[in-house]
């Protein structure tokens, strides 16, 4: 999809109302646990400042439920935001709507930045209230969406404001749509998807869509257990979704009918538990001992998945292949991710990863930089993989 971009607007002296995503987690010392979302905002803000725009940033933080919650104030992001953007001063406003707030945005100097208070302190944000959307729109002359991560939300700041203002995509939003579009629209039969995570039920729609569009789908994580159980294997005490066995069989059949290779583990790492006394062992998938649980894919599976990566040009990865937070059950994810990163650095693979757990796993492994693109969007990324339309995308279409 082609989007209207920053290039279509003469910015000098105009207010850019930028919907960004500053919804970050914080460490006990009050610092952000991950600056990725703030860093993704930098190209758009730097360009707007350089072109003489007055930049008004709008975001939510957490789930305050439409009421003021001091612990979810955006006050706590001002310092890391300023440091990341290289801004000498960011004006934190005490609210996100109102005559006083509007006057402050009008009085900003070209190149200046103001940060609105948490949008979700007002119930009108999540309710997509028309009056709240109109009040927000009075704070800008042009609307810029640079938060793909909220593109699935029918909220006032995502779909309501563009009804009042000219709307364009920010650079991070534009880059994300461009990279994601390259995957399922490749059309050359050389796309592989890796889908992991704990439950088939959370990714049914994504799996159905993927087997119809890509050359191969490699399944890992606990969701692979359900596919293996659907083929009649006994997986001991492993997590299996009995109610999803028929769905798993249907996806296997759909993949076969579409000419998509559905790849399942051939060996796994099992243990009784993940505690300090756990004694992991590698077994074939048809030899899981009674009382044991599957926590990761095995080394032969890693080789099979890694070798398949060498035969394609594009990778889409959503979900870890094992219990990535707990060594040694992180090795399946680590080994395959290192292969993907090596091929990417070698220029023979375009690799796109997304989803909160996937991004976290790659970050723990210090491999995020080895992928072509790592999406920081969670649900919006999954909705795109599912082939669903995103409400926040439509107002930006060229």
C-alpha positions in Angstrom: 0.0 0.0 0.0 1.3 3.4 -0.9 1.0 6.0 1.9 1.1 9.8 1.9 4.4 10.8 3.5 6.1 13.8 5.2 7.3 14.8 1.7 3.8 15.9 0.7 3.6 18.7 3.3 5.2 22.2 3.4 6.1 22.1 7.2 7.5 25.6 7.9 5.6 27.0 10.9 2.9 24.4 10.8 1.9 22.2 13.8 2.6 18.5 13.3 0.3 16.4 15.6 2.4 13.2 15.8 0.7 10.1 17.1 3.6 8.1 18.5 4.0 5.1 20.8 5.7 5.9 24.0 4.0 3.0 25.8 7.2 1.6 27.3 7.9 -0.6 30.3 10.0 0.7 33.2 12.7 -0.8 35.4 12.6 -0.5 39.2 14.9 2.5 39.0 12.3 4.3 36.8 14.3 4.1 33.5 12.7 2.5 30.4 13.5 -1.2 30.0 13.8 -0.7 26.2 14.2 2.4 24.1 13.3 0.9 20.8 10.0 2.6 20.4 11.5 6.0 21.3 14.4 5.5 18.9 12.0 4.6 16.1 10.5 8.1 16.5 13.7 10.0 16.0 13.8 10.1 12.2 10.3 11.6 11.9 10.8 14.2 14.7 14.3 15.2 13.5 13.0 15.8 10.0 10.0 17.8 11.2 12.2 19.9 13.4 14.6 20.4 10.6 11.8 21.6 8.3 10.6 24.2 10.7 7.5 22.4 12.0 6.1 22.8 15.5 6.1 19.2 16.8 3.2 18.1 19.1 3.7 14.5 20.3 0.7 12.4 21.4 0.8 9.0 23.0 -0.8 6.7 25.6 1.0 4.8 28.4 -0.5 1.8 30.0 -4.2 1.3 30.8 -5.4 4.0 33.1 -9.0 3.3 32.1 -10.0 6.8 31.1 -9.0 8.4 34.4 -5.9 10.3 35.6 -3.3 7.8 37.1 -0.1 9.6 38.3 2.0 6.5 37.9 1.1 6.4 34.2 2.0 10.0 33.5 4.2 10.6 30.5 6.4 12.8 32.8 8.6 9.7 33.2 9.5 9.5 29.5 10.5 13.2 29.1 14.2 12.7 30.0 14.8 9.6 27.9 12.8 11.1 25.0 14.9 14.3 25.1 18.1 12.4 25.2 17.2 10.1 22.4 15.8 12.9 20.2 18.7 15.2 21.0 16.2 17.9 22.0 17.3 20.6 24.5 13.8 21.1 25.8 10.5 19.3 25.6 7.5 21.0 27.0 5.4 18.5 28.9 1.8 19.7 28.9 -0.6 19.0 31.8 -3.3 17.6 29.6 -3.9 16.6 26.0 -6.9 18.8 25.1 -8.3 22.2 26.0 -8.0 25.8 25.2 -4.8 26.3 27.3 -3.1 23.3 25.6 -4.2 24.6 22.2 -2.7 28.0 22.9 0.6 26.5 24.0 0.9 24.5 20.8 0.2 27.7 18.8 2.9 29.5 20.6 5.6 26.8 20.0 8.6 28.1 18.0 9.4 26.4 14.7 11.5 23.3 15.6 10.0 23.2 19.1 8.5 20.1 20.7 5.6 19.7 23.1 4.5 16.4 24.7 0.8 15.9 25.5 -0.2 14.1 28.7 -1.4 10.5 28.4 -4.2 10.3 25.9 -5.9 7.5 27.9 -6.5 9.7 30.9 -9.6 10.7 28.9 -12.3 8.0 28.2 -12.9 9.6 24.8 -9.6 8.2 23.5 -10.5 4.5 23.6 -14.2 5.2 22.9 -13.2 7.1 19.7 -15.4 9.9 20.9 -16.0 12.4 18.1 -15.8 15.5 20.4 -12.5 14.2 21.9 -11.1 13.6 18.4 -12.1 17.1 17.3 -10.4 18.6 20.4 -7.2 16.7 19.7 -7.3 17.8 16.1 -7.3 21.5 17.2 -3.8 20.9 18.5 -2.3 20.4 15.0 -2.4 21.6 11.4 -1.4 18.2 10.0 -1.7 14.7 11.5 1.2 12.4 11.4 0.9 8.7 12.4 4.3 7.3 13.4 2.9 4.5 15.6 2.2 1.4 13.5 1.8 -0.5 16.8 -1.6 1.2 17.4 -2.8 0.9 13.8 -5.2 -1.9 14.8 -6.9 0.4 17.3 -10.1 2.3 16.5 -9.2 5.0 18.9 -9.7 8.8 18.6 -6.0 9.6 18.1 -5.7 6.9 15.4 -8.9 7.1 13.3 -10.8 10.1 14.7 -8.3 12.9 14.3 -7.6 12.1 10.6 -11.2 13.0 9.9 -10.4 16.6 10.7 -6.8 17.0 9.5 -4.7 16.1 6.5 -3.0 12.8 7.5 0.4 11.5 6.5 2.6 8.6 7.7 5.8 9.2 9.7 9.0 7.6 8.6 8.9 4.7 11.1 5.3 3.9 10.1 6.2 4.1 6.4 9.2 1.8 6.9 7.2 -0.8 8.7 4.5 -1.0 6.1 7.1 -1.1 3.4 9.0 -4.0 5.0 5.9 -6.0 5.9 4.5 -5.5 2.4 7.7 -7.0 0.9 7.1 -10.3 2.7 3.7 -11.6 1.7 3.8 -9.7 -1.6 7.1 -11.2 -2.6 5.3 -13.4 -5.2 8.5 -15.4 -6.1 7.8 -18.5 -4.1 10.8 -18.0 -1.8 9.3 -16.9 1.5 9.5 -18.9 4.7 7.7 -18.1 7.9 8.7 -19.2 11.4 5.8 -19.3 13.8 6.3 -20.0 17.5 4.7 -19.2 20.8 2.7 -21.1 23.3 -0.8 -21.6 21.7 -2.2 -22.4 18.3 -5.4 -20.6 19.4 -3.5 -17.3 19.5 -2.3 -17.6 15.9 -4.9 -19.6 14.0 -5.8 -16.8 11.6 -2.1 -16.0 11.0 -1.3 -19.7 10.2 -4.3 -20.0 7.9 -3.2 -16.9 6.0 0.5 -17.8 5.9 0.1 -21.3 4.5 -1.8 -19.7 1.6 0.9 -17.2 0.8 4.4 -18.6 1.7 6.6 -21.4 0.5 7.2 -22.9 3.9 6.0 -22.5 7.5 8.3 -23.8 10.3 6.4 -24.3 13.6 8.0 -24.2 17.0 7.3 -23.3 20.6 4.6 -25.1 22.6 2.1 -24.7 19.7 4.1 -27.3 17.8 3.0 -29.8 20.5 -0.6 -29.4 19.4 0.4 -30.1 15.8 2.4 -33.2 16.8 -0.4 -34.4 19.1 -2.8 -34.0 16.1 -0.7 -36.6 14.3 -1.2 -39.0 17.2 2.0 -38.5 19.1 2.2 -38.8 22.9 4.0 -35.8 24.3 4.0 -36.7 28.0 3.0 -33.8 30.2 3.7 -31.2 27.6 1.3 -28.3 27.0 -1.2 -29.3 24.3 -4.5 -27.7 23.4 -6.9 -30.6 23.0 -9.6 -28.4 21.7 -7.4 -27.2 18.9 -6.4 -30.7 17.5 -9.0 -30.6 14.7 -7.9 -27.0 13.8 -4.3 -28.2 13.6 -5.2 -31.0 11.3 -7.1 -28.5 9.1 -4.1 -26.3 8.9 -1.9 -29.2 7.9 -4.4 -30.1 5.2 -4.7 -26.5 4.0 -0.9 -26.3 3.8 -0.7 -29.4 1.7 -3.4 -28.1 -0.6 -1.7 -24.8 -1.1 1.7 -26.4 -1.8 3.2 -24.9 1.4 5.7 -27.1 3.3 4.5 -27.2 6.9 7.6 -28.1 9.0 7.3 -29.6 12.5 10.0 -30.5 15.0 11.7 -33.9 14.6 13.4 -33.8 17.9 12.8 -31.8 21.1 14.4 -30.9 24.4 12.4 -32.2 27.4 12.6 -32.1 31.2 10.3 -32.6 34.1 10.3 -28.9 34.9 12.3 -25.8 34.3 13.7 -25.4 37.9 17.3 -25.6 39.0 17.2 -29.4 39.3 15.9 -29.8 35.7 17.9 -32.4 33.7 17.1 -31.6 30.0 17.5 -34.3 27.4 17.1 -34.5 23.7 14.6 -37.0 22.3 12.8 -37.8 19.1 9.3 -36.4 19.0 7.8 -39.9 19.1 9.9 -40.8 22.2 8.9 -38.2 24.8 9.1 -40.0 28.2 6.0 -40.1 30.4 6.1 -37.3 32.9 8.4 -35.1 30.8 7.5 -31.8 29.1 8.7 -30.3 25.8 10.4 -27.0 26.3 12.4 -26.4 23.1 13.1 -27.7 19.6 16.1 -30.1 19.4 19.4 -29.7 17.5 18.3 -31.7 14.5 15.2 -29.6 14.1 17.5 -26.5 14.3 19.5 -27.9 11.5 16.5 -28.6 9.4 14.9 -25.2 9.9 18.3 -23.5 9.4 19.0 -25.4 6.1 15.6 -24.5 4.8 16.4 -20.8 5.4 19.3 -21.1 2.9 16.8 -21.9 0.1 14.6 -18.8 0.5 15.0 -15.1 0.0 12.6 -13.8 2.6 11.8 -14.7 6.2 8.9 -13.7 8.4 9.4 -14.7 12.1 6.7 -14.5 14.7 7.1 -16.2 18.1 10.1 -17.9 19.8 10.8 -21.6 19.2 11.2 -22.5 22.9 11.2 -21.2 26.4 13.6 -18.4 25.4 13.6 -16.8 28.9 15.1 -19.8 30.6 18.5 -21.3 29.5 19.1 -23.9 28.2 15.6 -23.9 26.6 16.5 -20.8 24.6 18.9 -22.6 22.3 16.4 -23.5 19.6 15.5 -19.8 19.1 19.2 -18.8 19.4 20.6 -21.2 16.9 17.9 -20.6 14.2 18.1 -16.8 14.8 21.8 -16.8 14.4 21.5 -18.6 11.1 18.9 -16.1 9.9 21.2 -13.2 11.0 24.2 -14.7 9.3 22.3 -15.1 6.0 20.9 -11.5 6.4 24.3 -10.0 6.9 25.5 -12.0 3.9 22.9 -10.3 1.8 21.1 -13.4 0.7 18.1 -13.1 3.1 15.6 -10.4 3.9 14.5 -11.1 7.5 11.5 -9.5 9.2 10.6 -10.4 12.8 7.8 -9.1 15.0 5.7 -9.6 18.1 6.6 -8.7 21.6 8.2 -12.1 22.6 10.1 -12.3 19.3 11.6 -8.9 19.7 12.4 -9.6 23.4 14.1 -12.9 22.5 16.2 -11.3 19.7 17.1 -8.5 22.1 18.2 -11.0 24.8 20.4 -12.7 22.2 21.7 -9.3 20.9 20.6 -10.4 17.4 18.0 -7.8 16.6 20.6 -5.8 14.6 21.2 -8.8 12.5 17.7 -8.9 11.0 16.6 -6.6 8.2 13.7 -5.3 10.3 12.4 -6.0 13.8 8.9 -4.7 14.4 8.1 -3.3 17.8 4.4 -3.6 17.2 2.6 -6.5 18.9 -1.0 -7.0 18.0 -0.8 -4.8 14.9 2.0 -6.9 13.6 0.0 -10.1 14.2 -3.2 -8.6 12.6 -1.1 -7.8 9.5 0.2 -11.4 9.4 -3.4 -12.5 9.7 -4.2 -10.5 6.6 -6.7 -8.3 8.4 -7.1 -4.6 7.5 -5.8 -2.1 10.0 -8.1 0.9 10.7 -5.1 3.2 11.3 -3.7 2.5 7.9 -6.7 3.5 5.8 -6.6 7.3 6.5 -2.9 7.4 5.3 -3.5 5.7 2.0 -2.3 7.8 -1.0 
